[in-house]
Amino acid sequence: MSAVKERILGAITVMTEADAAVVWNFIMNQLSNHSWDNIEEIEPDEWDRQMLDDIKKDPDCREFLSSEETMKQLGL
């Protein structure tokens, strides 16, 4: 995944539901000529398979923070 996509995912993770709705509306309005059906599917590479395996085995991968706690930790 590119750095830009990772930053977008990180930003969405800490957004409020209202902010996420604004982003979703932007996507639907500005990028509506794109179809979700046109997204290329690729097989996971070794890195992806290792991450998926780690998620299954590592209990820390199931620990999540609320958006409020995340914002607090980030000083936002």
N, C-alpha and C positions, 0 to 999 in steps of 0.2 A: 504494500500500500504506500502511496506517495505521502510525503510530509504534509502536503496541503490537505489531503483527505484525512490524515490522522488528526490534524488541528481542527478540522470541521467536526469530526466525531467527538473530540474532546470538548469542544464548545457546546455541542448539543447535549452532552452528558450532564453538564451543569446548568443548563437553561431551565427556566420555569416552563410550565406547560403553555402559558400564554406566548412566551417567546418562541417556543418550538412550533406553535401554531402559525406564527408570523413567518417563520422560515419555511414551513411546509407550504403555506399559501404562495410564497415567493417561488418555490420550486414548481408548483403546479401552474402558476401564471406565466412565469418567465421561461420555463423549460418544457412547456406542454407539447411542443412538437417532438419531444423525445418520448419514446415508449419504453416502459419497464420491460416489455417483451424483447427489446433490442439489446438488452444488457448481455454481454458475452459471459458465458459460464466457462470457468476453467477448472481443471482438476487441482486440488491442493498440492503444493510442492512439499518437500521434506520439512521446510520451516513451518508451514501451516500445519502439517500433521503433528509435528512436535508440540506446537502450541495447543492444539486440540487435545493431545494426550496429556499435557500438563494441566489443562483445565479439569480434566476428569480426575486426575490423581492429587492435585494440590488443593487442600481445603482453603488456602488463602485466595484462590481464584474465585471463590464463592462469597467473598466478603465484600460488601458494597457500602458506600457512604451515601447519605442523602445529599441532594444538591445543596442544601443549606450548609451541611458540614463540610462539603467539598469547597464551597465558596469561602467558608471561614478559614479553612486550612490554607487556601490560596491567598488569603488576605483581601478578598474581593467583597 
